[in-house]
Amino acid sequence: MLARGGGHFLPWLRRLAVLVIRQVQHEAFTAAAEGTFVRRIEDRLRRFWPHTCETLGPAGLTARVTLGLERARAHGASRTADLERYLNLMFLLGEHFDTDPALPWARAYLTAPGPISTRLTQLSEHAQAEMHETGGAPS
């Protein structure tokens, strides 16, 4: 098309700036975004789990959130809502709830077929029902 019209688009194309992001820059942007995301999740967890977060302390909370994000992503979670739901389940059921032999139903939901959002919703509902039934601690 450029050659057909006598090249009248060429001056316009020449004025476009090309933005090149190198791998090291991409990694820096990704790390910064992940750090911001972790801090935002930590703030939310402090609101809903103040005693647990206080007990963990700042470094422990960051370590728990980092571990939770890794484990959630390993189960296929990528949306913010799913990552946050997984972390809430982690605070409710325990740090290693997804591999805890005492919670086989949790592992069953996480490894079942279907969208992770649906599985996490079902797992949350089951955990809440367990808490209601047992008066506090899921079994």
C-alpha positions in Angstrom: 0.0 0.0 0.0 2.8 2.4 0.7 4.1 2.2 -2.9 0.7 2.7 -4.4 -0.1 6.2 -3.2 3.3 7.6 -4.1 4.6 6.8 -0.6 2.7 9.5 1.1 2.6 7.4 4.3 6.4 7.2 4.5 7.0 10.5 6.3 4.4 9.6 8.9 6.1 6.2 9.5 9.5 7.8 9.8 8.2 10.0 12.7 7.1 7.0 14.8 9.4 6.3 17.6 10.2 2.6 18.2 10.3 1.6 21.9 12.6 -1.3 22.5 12.5 -2.9 25.9 15.4 -5.2 26.6 15.2 -8.4 28.6 16.9 -6.9 31.6 14.5 -3.9 31.6 11.5 -6.3 31.2 12.7 -8.3 34.2 13.1 -5.1 36.3 9.6 -4.0 35.4 8.2 -7.4 36.2 10.0 -7.5 39.6 8.8 -4.0 40.5 5.2 -4.9 39.5 5.4 -8.2 41.6 6.7 -6.2 44.6 3.8 -3.8 44.4 1.4 -6.7 44.0 2.8 -8.5 47.1 2.6 -5.3 49.2 -1.0 -4.8 48.1 -1.9 -8.3 49.0 -0.1 -8.0 52.4 -2.2 -4.9 53.2 -5.4 -6.8 52.5 -4.3 -9.8 54.5 -3.4 -7.5 57.5 -7.0 -6.2 57.4 -8.6 -9.7 57.4 -5.9 -11.7 59.4 -4.4 -9.0 61.7 -3.4 -11.5 64.5 -1.8 -13.9 62.1 0.0 -11.2 60.2 1.3 -9.6 63.4 2.6 -13.0 64.6 4.4 -13.6 61.3 6.0 -10.1 61.3 6.8 -8.2 58.1 9.5 -10.7 56.8 7.4 -13.7 57.7 4.3 -12.2 56.0 6.2 -11.5 52.8 7.6 -15.0 52.8 4.1 -16.5 53.3 2.7 -14.4 50.5 5.5 -15.3 48.2 5.1 -19.0 48.9 1.3 -18.7 48.5 1.7 -17.0 45.1 4.1 -19.7 43.9 1.8 -22.5 45.1 -1.3 -20.8 43.7 0.4 -20.3 40.3 1.5 -23.9 40.3 -2.2 -24.8 40.6 -3.0 -22.6 37.6 -4.1 -19.4 39.3 -3.2 -16.2 37.5 -6.0 -13.7 38.1 -5.7 -11.4 41.1 -9.0 -12.7 42.6 -7.8 -16.3 42.4 -4.4 -15.5 43.9 -6.0 -13.6 46.7 -8.6 -16.4 47.3 -5.8 -19.0 47.5 -3.9 -16.9 50.0 -7.0 -16.5 52.2 -7.4 -20.3 52.1 -3.8 -20.6 53.0 -4.3 -18.4 56.1 -7.5 -20.2 57.0 -6.4 -23.8 56.4 -2.7 -23.7 56.9 0.5 -22.9 55.0 0.6 -26.3 53.2 -3.1 -27.0 53.0 -2.8 -28.1 49.4 -0.6 -31.1 50.5 -1.9 -31.6 54.0 -2.9 -35.3 54.4 -5.5 -34.2 57.0 -7.3 -32.1 54.2 -7.6 -34.5 51.3 -10.7 -32.7 50.1 -8.6 -29.5 49.6 -6.2 -31.3 47.3 -9.1 -32.9 45.5 -10.6 -29.5 44.6 -7.2 -28.2 43.5 -6.4 -31.1 41.2 -9.9 -31.5 39.8 -10.5 -30.6 36.1 -12.0 -27.3 35.3 -11.2 -23.6 35.7 -9.2 -22.7 38.7 -11.6 -19.9 39.6 -14.4 -22.5 39.9 -12.3 -24.9 41.9 -11.2 -22.2 44.3 -14.8 -21.1 44.8 -15.9 -24.6 45.6 -12.9 -25.1 47.9 -13.7 -21.9 49.8 -17.4 -23.0 50.1 -16.3 -26.4 51.4 -13.9 -24.9 53.9 -16.5 -22.5 55.2 -19.0 -25.4 55.6 -16.3 -27.4 57.5 -15.7 -24.4 59.8 -19.4 -24.0 60.4 -19.8 -27.7 61.0 -16.8 -28.1 63.3 -17.2 -24.8 65.1 -14.0 -23.3 63.9 -11.3 -25.6 62.6 -11.7 -27.4 59.3 -11.1 -31.2 59.4 
